[in-house]
């Protein structure tokens, strides 16, 4: 059969030897997005805790939330206007941050090396757990990936091109990162350290750019800072509660060791894939009969670019550990989510130059295989396998069925549509999100944690109160919810199997209804 012009054009478009690899990059990133969204979406009956928290917060647009800045909740709010609140949306949103970050990592690499080599580094870093199994966790760490990747890219471009538009973009991405999580300050410290040590601060053009970037950042974060100033107990208090010093430096040493070991495990897939690719390439070189080994890719980079990769790539991790060590602050492993953005470029110190198209082809094969195994395996293990084994995880929680049964109890006892659930974030979120966007959650029965709830209207028009009494429940029951349950006039308990295993664990949800008062505006309509 003759080859058509269309077939030839398609092959040329996706050729690894073309001067424009953007179609290949976009295709691979869309595959990454589809794999992790699809297999988690079909295997999970409920999202992870952080994902549910974001769905609950996304019910209202605020300048900040009681634990974190607002950017991730704003993004999810917009998406819920389009898609509603299905379980898969939270996995999709986390992976959107991942693929945007990967795209910008590739664009950064194209600034100082070839498109093929930049894609090799991007593919390798995509195997780090924070881009895969933890990239479906729609929390503030994952949602900061895209903003910090953009900030790093713009820092390189701004410092090398003296482009005011790049400096302005650096301010934009930095503001988005700060409005996602205050840990961005560690990255900003690394940026300053780079500008200082690289000598850029000696140049007037750099200071002009810093003024532009700072102006953009300040303009974007000021409303949040004004909101923050008015909060007696907000994100700053929450952050402080998470960083209570350990008793001794020995305890801190143990904590830092655990932090490093855990994160080594989370980058292990990238290291293994790199070793496989390097070994495969070495065998191919031996078969070629060449007598002189080609140089490492890193040696062909400018010394200033090697310095950028090493300093910006390692400084956030090192600075965090130094600060934590000095202040005896315990470190949660996932706080390092954004610290590995440039680790794919470290492969240049191992991989050798030569036939870059062949090296890229090998990398694509290895990485796609790893991604397929990872996405399918994670989805199966967290969903069907856990369900069959009777493991009472959040992924197997029958949120839709619980919501349906409790909503039926509300409709049986109340003449008004359900619009408010007072409960903990997880239980209330599972009930509310399956009913509709009009149902909001009064988190822990605390109006301070749920500013989107009109307190006066809630007291007049009543609410559903829910407490997870399951034997396997790990969430604490807030006194505020217990107090509201005592005000309920109708009570009951819904019990259903947690998993499909016979004689397995049971979900037990106590419910109560606080009826509306005659002053409720909805009753007078």
N, C-alpha and C positions, 0 to 999 in steps of 0.2 A: 504494500500500500504506500502510495506517495506521501511524503511529508508535506503537510500544508503550511502556508505562511503563518497561520495562527499558532500551530504547534511550535514552529521555529521561534516565533516571537516570545512564546511563553517560556520555552527553555532558556532563551537568552535573558528574559526578565529575571528568572530565578537561578541563573548561573552563578557559581561561586567565583568566577573569574571576571565578572563584570566590574565596571568602575563604580556602579551604584548598587550597593547591597541592601538598600532600604526595603525593597519588597521582600527579600529573604528575612530580614530582621522582623518586619511587621508580621509576617506569616508565623514565624517561630514564637513571637510573643503572644499572638492570638491563640496559638496552640496551647501555650502555657496557661493562659487565662481560661480557655475552654476546659482543659483537662481538670484543673483544680476546682473550678466552679462546678462542673458537671458531677464529678465523682463524690464530692462532699455534699452537693445539693441533693443527689438521689439517695445517699446513704444515711443522712442525718435527719432524724425526726424533729430535732430541736437544735439550735445553734449553740456555740460555746457561750460561756457566761459573759465574756466581754462583748460578744456580738449582740447578745440580748440587751445588755446595758445600753449599747449604742442605739438599738431600736427604740428603747424606752425614751432615752434622751431626745432622739430625733422627733419625738412628738411635739416638741416646742423649740422655737428658735430663740435662743438666749445668748447673751454676751459671754456667758461662761456657765459651767455646771459645777456642782459641789465638789467634784474631784479633779476636773481637768478643764483646760481651755476648750473653745467651742468648735474648732474647724471640722473635725471628723463628724460631729453630730450635724453640722450644717450640710455637709456633703451628703450624708445619708438621708437627711430630711428631704432634700431635692429629689433624690432617687426614689423615695417612698411616694412622692407625689405622682411619679410616673408608674411605678411597679406595685405599689401597695407595700405590704410588710411580709412577703414570703421568706421562708428560712434561707433559701439559696441567695437572696439579695445580699446578706451580710458577708457571705463567702466571696461573692462577686466583687463587692466593694473593696474588701481587703486585697484581692488580687489585682484590682484596677490600680491601686497604689503600687503594688509590686511591679506590674508591667510598665507603668509610667517611669518608675525608678530605673528599671532595666533599659528602657529606651534612652533615658538621659545618661546613664552610664556608658552606653554605646556611643552616644554623641560626644561625650567627654573624651572617650578613647580616640575618636576620630580627629580630635584636636591635635594629638601628639603622635599618633601612629596610623597605620593603614586601617581601612574599614574591616578587612578580614581579621586582623589581629585584635582590633577592638571588639569584634563579635566573639572571638574565642574567649576573651576575658569575661564578656558579658554572660555568655552561656555557662561558663564555669561558676560564676558567682550566683547564678540562678538556682544552683543546687543547694545552696546554704538553707538550712531549715527555716530561717526567717523569711525566705521567699517561697517556701513550699508548704510543709505541714503547719507551720506557724504563720504563713502568709495568708491563710484563710481565716485567721483570727482578726476580726475587725476591731482592733484596739488602737490606742493612741500611739503605740510603738510602731505597729505596722503602717498606720496611716501617716506616719512622719517620713516614711521612706522616700516617697516621690519628691517631697519638698526639699529634703536635705540633698538628694541626688541632684536636683535642679540647682540648689545653692552651690554645691561643689563645682558643677559644670560652669556656672556663671562666674564663680571666683577665678577659675582658670582663665576663662575667656577675658574677663575684665582686667586681670592683672597682666595678661600678655598682649592685649590689643588696645588697652586704654580706651575702651568703648564705654561711653556713658550709658548707652542703652543696656549693656551687659551689667554695669554697676546697678542700674535701676532694677533689672531683673534679679540680681543678687539680693537686693532689698526686698523684693516681692517674695521670692522663695524663702528667704530667711524669716520674714514675717509669718508666712504660712506655717513654717516649721515651729515657730514660737507659739503660734495660736493653736498648735496641735499638742505640744508638750514642752514644758519649760526646760527639759533636758537638752533642748537645742542650744542652750547657753554653752554647753561643753563643746559643741561643734564650732560655735562662734569663737571660743577661745583658741581652738585649733586654727581657725582662719587667721586670727590676729597673729598667732605664733608664726604661721607660714609667711605672712606679709613682712613680719619683722625680720625673720632669719634669712629670707630670700632677698632682702634689701629693697623691697618695693616701697617701704615707708620713707625712704630717702627721696622719693620722687614726688614732685608737686602734683603730677597727674593722678597719682594714687590717692592722695588726700582729697582731691576734687571728686574722685569717684566715690570715696568713702562717705563724703557729705551727701552725695546723691542717694547712695544706698541707704544711709541712715535716715534720710528724710522720708523715703518710701516706707521703710520699716516702722518708723515712729507714727506716721500717718495711719498705718494699718492696725497697729496694736494698741493705740491710745484708747479707743472705746473700751477694749477689754480691760486695760489697766485701770480705767476709771471705775468700771464695774467691780474689779477686784478690790479696789480700795474701800468699797462700801460693804464688803462681805466680812462679817465677824468670824465666820468659819467657812472657808472656801478651799480652793485648790492648794493654796500655800499651806494651810493647816493640814490638809490631807497629805501633802508631800512631806511635811515635817513629821507626821505620825508614822510615815513609812521609813524614816531614816533615824530612828532612835538608836544612839550609839550602843555598840556591844560592850560587854562587861570588861573585856581585856583585849590586849593586842594579840594574844594567842587565839582567842575566839575570832578575831578579825582575820588572822592568817588562815585559819581553817575556812572561813567564809570566802576569802579571795581564792583559795585553792579550789573550792567547790564551784565558784563562779567560772574560773578558767576551765576546769575539767568539763563542766556542763556545756560551755560554749565551744570547746574543742569538739565535743560530740556533735554539736549542731553545724559545724563546718566540715565534718568528716566526709560527707558525701562529695563535697567539692574536691577535697584532697585526694580521695580515692579516684574520682573521675580524672583528675589531672595526672595522677600516676599512670593510669591506664592509657590515656592519650599520649603521654610522654614515652611510655614503653612501646606503644604501637608505632609511634613515629621513629623511635630508635631502631626498631627491627626493620622498618622500611628503609632507613638510611643504610643499614648494614647490607641489605640485599642489593642496594644500588651500586655497590662496589666503590663508592667514593672513599678516598683515603684521608681526606681532611674534614673534620667535623665542622659544620657551620657554627657560627657564633650564637650565643644566647640572644634572644630578642632584646632583653634589657640593655645589652651593650650597644644596641643600635639606637636607643633613645638618647635624647639630649640629657646631659647631667641634671639640668634644671627640672626636667620632667620626671626623672627618677626621684629627685628630691621631693617634688610635689606629691607623687604617688605614695612614697614612704611616710612623709610627714602627715599629710591629710588622712592617709589610710590608717595609721597607727596611733596618732596623737589622741583621738577621743578615748580609745580604750586605755591607753597608758595614763592619761590625765585622770580619768574616772577612778582607776585603781589607786593612783597616788593619793587623790583626795580622800577616797573612802578609807584607805589604809591609815592615813594620818588622823582622820576624825573617827575611826572605828565604826564607820557606817556599813551596815549589812547591804550587800548587793544582790538584787534579784537577777537571775541569769538573763531574763528577757529584756532587761534594761539595755542590753547590748545589741538590740535588734538592728540599730542603724550604724553600728560600728564597723560593719564588714562590707560596706558598699564598694570599696576599692580593692577588696582582696582578690578579685579575679585577675587584676593586673599584676599581682605578685607572681602569677604563673610565668611571666616573662623572664624571671630569673632562672627558670627551669627549662622552658621550651626553647627550641633552637629555630633560627630562621631557615629559610630554604623555600620549599614549595608550600607557600602559605595556604593555597587553595586546598591542597591535600590535607594539611593539618586542620584546617577548618572543617573539612568533610568528616574527618575522624572525630573531631570534637562534637559536631552535630549528632553523629550516630550515637556516641556514648551518652551525651546529655539527654537526648530524646528518649533513649532506652531507660535511663535513670528516672526521668520524669514520668514515663508511663508506669513503671513499676511502683514508684512512690505514690502517685495519685490513686492508682487502682488499689494498691495495698492499703493505703491510709483509709480510703473510703470503706473498703471491705472490713478492715479490722475495727474501725470505729463504729460501723453500722451493723451490717448483717451478722458478722462474727460475734460482736459483743452482745447483740440481741439474742442470738441463738445460745450463747453461753450464759445468758441471764445476768450480764454485768449491768448494774444500774448507773449508767453514765449519763451525762447531759445529752449526748448524741442519741441515746435510745429513749429519752424522756418522751412520753406520749402527749406532747403539748396540745396537739390539735384535738385529741379526744377529750382531754381534761377540759379544754376550753368549751367544747360543744356541750358537755354534760353540765358544767357550771352555768353556762349561758342559759341553758334550758331551765335550770332552777331559778335563775333571776326572772326569766319571762313568766314563770309560773306564779311568782310571788309579787311581781311589780308591774305596774301599768306603764312605766316609762322605759324608754330604751336605755340599755346599759351604756354609760359614758365614762365611768370612773371605777377603777379597781384599786383598793388599798391593800398593799402586800409588799413582800420583798421584791427586788428587781426581777429575779429569775421567775418566781411563781406568777407574779402579776403580769410580767411581760409575756409569758406563755399563754395566759388567758386573754390578754388584751389584743395581742398582735394577730390572733386567729379570728377575731370577731370583726375588726375593721379599724380604720384610721381614727374614727371618732372616739374610740375608747382609750383613755389615758390612764397612766399608773401614778398613784400617790405613793411614792417610794417610801417604804417603812412607816407609812402613816405620817410622814414629816413634810409639811408644806415648804420648808426651807430647802428640801432636796428636790422638790417638784414645783418650781416657780410657774410652770405652765398651767397649774391647777388653780382655779379661782376659789379661794377658801370660802368666801361667803356663799357662793353658789353651791359648792360641795356640801356645806352644812345644811343648806336648805333642801337640796334635791337628792340627798342620800348617796349611797355607794355600795358596792360589793366589797366585802372584806374576805381575804383568803390567806390561810396559813398552811404551809406544807408540813404535815405531820408524819410524813413518810419515815420509816425506820432508817432508811439510807440517806436521808436528807442531810447535807453538810452545811446548809445555810443557817445562820443564826436568825432567831425570831426577835424582831425589834419590839421594845415595850410599847411603842406607838401603835403598832398593829394590834397587839393584844388589847390595848385600851379601846381601840375602835371596835374590836370584836365583841367586847363587853356591852357596847351600845346597840348591837344588832338585835332585832326582834325576831328574825327568822334564822335558824341554824340548821346545819346538816354536814354530812361528810360524804365525799365522793371517793370510792376506792376502785381502782382498776389495776390490772397487771402492768408492771413497768416494762417488762420485756415479753417476748413470745415463748420463753421457756416455761414449761409446766411447773407449777409450784415455785416459780421464781419470785423476785421481789415485787412489792406492791407500792403503787403511788397512792397516798392518802392525803386528800386536801380537805381541810375544814373550811367551810364557807359560812358567811353570815351576811345578812342584808340589813343595812340601815335605811329605813324607809324615808321618803321625802316628806317634808313639812308642807303644810297648806300654803306657805309663802313661796314655795318653789315656782318660779316663773313658768316652767314647762307644764304645770298642772292647770294654770289659768288660761292656757291657749285653747 
